[in-house]
Every structure is written in structure tokens, then in C-alpha cells.
Amino acid sequence: MSPVNVAPSFPPTFEINAYDQNAVGAISITVPCNAAANTSKTMTVNLGASASNGKSLNGDPQTLNYIITASGTPDASCTPANSAPVLGAIGNKSDNEGSLLSFTASATDPGDTVTYSLANGTTNCGSVTSCTVPSDASIGGSSGAFSWTPGYDAAGTYKLTVKMTDNGSPVLSDDEQITITVANTNRPPTVGDITAANNDPVNEGDSRNY
């Protein structure tokens, strides 16, 4: 008994040849359309009376091992199960106050459209400055392009979650919590307006503080 290669279809079908001493018969087996791809399966085949021209397997029934692969065009009556999307690794980031931090998230989810979003951090929040998404941080819903320019009072450590969601049924998602460390930026000091103080009269022996 050996499988015969046929053009891929969905649900996938394949033909089994049954050999006996006199002739060869064939039957077709249909794999459930929502079977997981790239998984090994075992099937017991018993032609019995269903074989054409009364042909049968030698030692009927026989056991067939096969592998399901995701290929071909889905039949209109078959809706493949939605596969979970996979968010590409992002990793922790570092930046300086006043400097733009940018990166682009990526995802793997063949056949589905994914949408990116930001969410608050959820773990070890007590050890960081904030687990809340900064108000001026953003990510492109379709592009995955992240952008944040920390202000000059934002030095600290931040946890936030980058999430992507597909449009399959059911809707599935993947996410990664990242840590962003913002270093203090040293800026030159500025002197306030002292014009009014300079215009005030000062008597000899008096002092003026400003």
C-alpha cells in the first residue's frame, strides 16, 4: 500500500492503492479541513465492500502514516482554523531625554491582516518609573512603527507592551513586554530675568540677593 501524489486541494485528499494477487483498486481519503498543518497522523484503512470491483487490501485492514501540509486553495465549504500570529522579537530599548526612540515591530501571520497597538506593562511594575504607556508614545496600527521622544524630565525606566492582533476567526494575538530606559540629558543652565532687580536702587552698605 502506498499513497499516490495528486494535486493539492483543501480539504486535502489523497488516493490509496490496494494491492491483491489479481488487480489494483483505489479509494480516496479526505483529511478534515481544520487539521493542524505539518502534523503526523495515523489512519486505519479498511476497504471492505466499498472497494471497486471487489478488490481488497492484502491483510485488510492496513495502517497508513501521513503528514498534513498546508497547501492548495481552500474549498469554499471549508474554513481553515485560524493560526496564532507570531510577533517578532523586539527586546529592551534605551534612549536619552529629548532624543527620538524608534523601531518597527514585525509579525508572521500568513493570510491574515494584523494590527499593532500599545498597552501598559503588567509585571514588576514596582521596580520601574512607570508601567503606563507614555502619552506621547505611538505605534502605527498597520506599519508597526514605534515612536517616542522622552521629555527633559522623563529620565527613568518604563515598561510597556507591544501587541499585535490578527483579523482571523477567532481573533488571536501575540505581544511582548519591553523595558525602555531613558537616561538624563545634561543641559546648560539658564539664568532668569534679573532686569528689575538691577534697576532697583541700592544704597551703600546695603545688600541685594537675587
Steps between C-alpha positions, in 0.01 A plus 500: 500500500644837402355856462468643150601864451212719382455875456457675839151603600313606809373291667808299398423167336729219403459161339595164646576212268392158626691204366393139489607205288265584217459874455530847650219702651502859631312714751531870595546625856405856600687664789288735719548855377586633847771245569819660626762547230828312499386238749547124474183292496415130493192358329362147484369416154247221445372473144243233571205507265566863399791407273421510131468170316524309826872567542644498850816571693734215572453445872214755511490722709831685454653796688607810306736769633478843338588868561254785458644804321339840452491541122253550222194723477234470774168364383207739543337260743811470717631773731847413630558560870665834581867466587639715779714792379862528608648836598866539411735551794542868591717503813564773755593851387700796633480870417591848625271782602411711199605231248268309268464129570367302203473140386266295283320194629446208263269201496452164330140407425446370143159580357393742774521875546660606828455816705760635744426680826659600831385392846618560854766279653378230737793350691757636749341843483614586852863503390466753216403864454176412321309212341268739317541571129645854471239741367720606210610148398332347195509202264363474147199269495592347164872582477613408852722812507558611862595857589568679829705807590535514881483849651780655705335387823441138390821332617411156642393147408174419326320173426244476221353228279512485121203298376386375163157356419383318187163511326441126495220308668539473788711813538847411629790714621859500616691756708830584666563711807809715458698726732613844384774671698525878457824666609522856628627757251723771647396842375675836552348703786291809425482828691162652576408864432676729750437829319261631761742425781779679317283811464419519871716752686742363758651717771859474608533238769176320395493152349288361217418131444370363173 
